[in-house]
Amino acid sequence: MTQQDREQIKVARERAVLVAVQLPKATVPLQARLLELHALADTAGAVIVGEMTQKMRLPKGKTFLGKGKVEELVGLIKLVDAGVAIFDHDLSPAQIRNLEQACEVKIIDRSELILDIFARRATTHAAKLQVEVAQLQYTYPRLRAMWDHLGQITGGAPVGIGTRGPGEQQLEIDRRLVQRRRKQLKRELDRIHDRTVRQVEKRNADHHTVGLVGYTNAGKSSLFNKLTEGGAFANDQLFATLSTRVERWVLGGGAQVLVSDTVGFIRDLPHHLVASFRSTLEETVHGDMLVVVVDVSEDGAQERLRTVLETLDAIGATDQYRQLVLNKIDRLDRSDELLGWLSRHPDAIPVSAKTGEGLNRLAEVVRETVFGPVHALKIRLPLSDAAAVAFLERRTEVLDRDYQGEDVIMEARLGRRQAQELQSHTRNATIDDMPLAQQLDVIWPPVISADDSCRIPLHRVQAPEAGWGRTPA
């Protein structure tokens, strides 16, 4: 492989052979791994012309595959005239070099393939910076194995008297340039991240927020468009969404939240890519509630759910309540498939982003979770508390109004969170002639959780296995 060939990592329109290895401790079946790799390669624009699999106890140090399989791969590449071999595993720099020497084509591992997809899909300035940082972090340890221009550089040109000396290897120059560029990008990303944190904190102070999270291609963007005014790019491809989009979701009863559509997760997502997308995932980490979307029509959906929950824990999104949503039920061939999911996850909500089935139920659960159980209450307010009156009119469902002298008695449906917000607007609100602050724990009794701390119903309780669950009433 020449330097120019090695640097052309994009696989769009290239004829590709897929390679997957099944190891004893792997939790995902070999066929499922191959199907996902096929989807990733297709998303990157490759033309799949061949596949090869192997079951082995341990990968080989030099070539990952066994000697016989390497020879088989060389033959397959020549037979189908492929220009690239894509592995469903992360390979070491030496393994990439040795395989490329044997096969005489580009060798792409899983991380490099995902980075290529992200690079193609990134549209915002922040996303492009994040992808470039991830690419530099991936490339840096592979410079020696991947590039061939490692001769020594002398002190000047032309070579002659006064210019001879040990000089500096091109490798060292390249590494220094990569490090310098990476530090520069990280500084810029840190500024973007700090600005995003401030924006998210301000948004959360003014509004309640819900994040849609899930495996890539689980239907989050389609669900987002169905719940809001839309605008998110939705496509039946992996990583269709790389930047967060936020819109208003009207839940009914005067309640509304801001819902965000976030980047999808995937098995074995490169850790440096997760780290680079901090600002994109900021919505997830700081939201009031997470709606975990699972495509139940896909094989291996349970394992994908586990991947999502592990990723959420890894990025620090551990304090929010998580609501499981079983999406794409319209694609299920048999009703017992859905019943199996509901038997394992009784609190899950079956929905179809395509037909709209189950979305009203989802809105009810989100409204109750974010705002607490809703009660119809008669609240007395001075008419002079214009901000409080406007809040009830705008953010709750007002059932009746009765004006008495300088006061107004408004019958409205509201949950605990709305009552707390009302309290922030006025200290003069009363219910049954008692201050609202005293009535909060009477109307919405606190719940004692497993760690004996007082928590209102919207808080999440860590389920022993699934990693999500509803707080008991």
Order of alpha helices (4+ residues) and beta strands (2+ residues): alpha-beta-alpha-beta-alpha-beta-alpha-beta-alpha-alpha-alpha-beta-beta-alpha-beta-alpha-beta-beta-alpha-alpha-beta-alpha-beta-alpha-beta-alpha-beta-alpha-beta-beta-alpha-beta-beta-alpha-beta-beta
